[in-house]
Every structure is written in C-alpha cells, then in structure tokens.
C-alpha cells in the first residue's frame, strides 16, 4: 500500500507545504538524507505556553498538525512519501511554562502520527525539550530528518 493510500485510509489530508518565513530554506537534501527546518502548527492552534495558556492535549494536537506539515514538506521535496526509508531524528521544541515537564507527551502527537502513516519507517530517535519562548508564541516547533531512496 502506498503512503498516499495509507493517508486516505486514515482519513488524513496533507496541507499545502508552507514557505520559509525568514532567511532559510524549508528543506535541504544531501546524500540520501532530507533535513526539514523547524516547523510550527497551523494558525488554527492556540498560542502560548504549555502548562499555562495551552493544555497538554491542545499542544499534543498541535504537534500532530506539525507532523502533517513535515510530511507535506517531505512529499514536496521527494515527489512521493514512498521514497522515505527511515525517519532518522525528530527534534521537538515546546513553548513551556517553567513548571511544565511533560514535553515528551506533547511531541508524541508528531511521533505517533509518523508511525501511523509511515509504519516502521516512521520510528525515529527523538529529543523533546522545553523552551522559554518560540517564534510568535507558537506552542511547538519540530524539525525532522528522513532517509530516502
């Protein structure tokens, strides 16, 4: 089954890939690796600090949304998500209230989505860390590295 069929089976639709909002590129390919720049959630998601302004559940949903955007960017870069052989690394950054310590549960929104969609190729190494602030007060920013053929 192709990844596009899997997305359809799951009732998921990829958004339009976003454009860079600064002096950088959305992705870079070298050898068989695709590096995707830090990506935030769509404007539909609440902004602010997780644990103060945003609940764990809302932040987890935002991280899932970011996962869809990462896949949309990967598809734009590679032409097909079927070319992905491995999700190498995910770095999840959470705009955290100082008392909040459940960053891994937030980033599970993205991690779980990648495994749902890509199967074994979605399993990855990961860091999930808290930040004092993120651009425009977004709740999460996530970057990813994929191996492809």
N, C-alpha and C positions, 0 to 999 in steps of 0.2 A: 504494500500500500504506500502510495506517495505521501509526502508530508502535507501537500495541499488537500488530499483526501482525508487525512487524519484531522486536519483543522476543521474541515467541513463536518466530519463525524462528531467532533467535539462541540460543534456549534460556534466555532470561533472564526472571527474575520480579522485579518491583519489591517492595521491602519495604514494610511499613506505615510511613507517614511518622512521624518522631519528633516529640515535643513539645519545646518550649523547656525548657531546664534552668536558666533564670535569668530576669532581668527584661528580656526582649526578646521579639520575635515571630519566628517561623520565616521569614516572608517578608513583603515589602511590595511592593505594586504602585502604580505611578504612571505615568500616561500608558499607553504600550504596553510598559512595562518591568517585569519581575519580578526583584526582588532577593532572593536566598536567603542567609540568615545562614550563618556558618561552621558546617560540619558535620563530624563525626568519623566514623570507621568503627564498625561494629558490634562488640559485645563479643567476638565470635569472633576478632578480630585481636589479635595480640601487641602489648603496650605497650612503650614505652621509646624510646631514642634510636636513630635510623637510623645505621648505621655502627658501632654498638657492641653494642646489645641486639637489634636488628632488622636483617635483611638488606635490601638494595635490592629483591630480589624480593618479600619479605614486605610491604615498605612500598608497592610498586607495586600489589600485590593489595589492600591496604587502601585505596589511592586509588581503585581501580576500584570497590570496595564503596561508597565515599563518592559516586562518580558515580551509582550506582543510587539512593542515598538522595536526592541532589539531584533526580533525575528523578521520584522518588516525591513529593517535596515540590512540584515544578512541576506534576505531574498533579493533586495535591490542590488547588493554588491555581487552576489554569486549567480543570479539569474534563477536559481532553484534552491530551495532548502534541502532538497535531496542530496546535494553535494556535501552537506555537513557530515563529517565522520565522528566528530567529538566536540563537546563543549569543554574546553580546557579549564577556563577560570572565570569566575564571576566575582566582581568586587561590588558589594552593596554598601552604600553610604546612607545613613539615616539621620535626619534632622531631629536630634533627640533632646528632650528635656534632661537636665543633669541627673534626675532621679530615675530615668528610664534605662533599663538594662536588657531589654528583650529584642535587640536588633536582629538576631538570627531569625526570630519568629516573623519579623517584618519581611525580611528578604526571602523567606520561604515562599512568599507569593510568586516571586520570579522563578526560583529554583524548581518549585513544584510544576509550574507551567512548562518549563523547558523539558522536564522529564515526561510530562503528559503528551507533549507534542512530538518530541524527538526520540522518545524511548530511551534506550541505553545510551544513545549519542547525546542525550541531554544531561547525563550525570556529569558532575563537574567538581573541581576544587572551588573553595569559596572563602571569602572574608566578608564579614558583616560587622560594620563599625559605626559608632555614633559620632556625629559631628555637631559642633556648636551652632553651625548655620550652613545652609545650602543656598545656591542662587535663587533669588526671588522667593525664598521661604518654602520651596517645594519640600515635600516630606521625604522623598527618596531620590537618589541618583545611583544608577547602576551602569557599570561597564562590563563588557564580556569579550572573551577571546574564544574563537572557534577554529578547529582544524577542518580543512575541507579537501576534497579530491577534485 
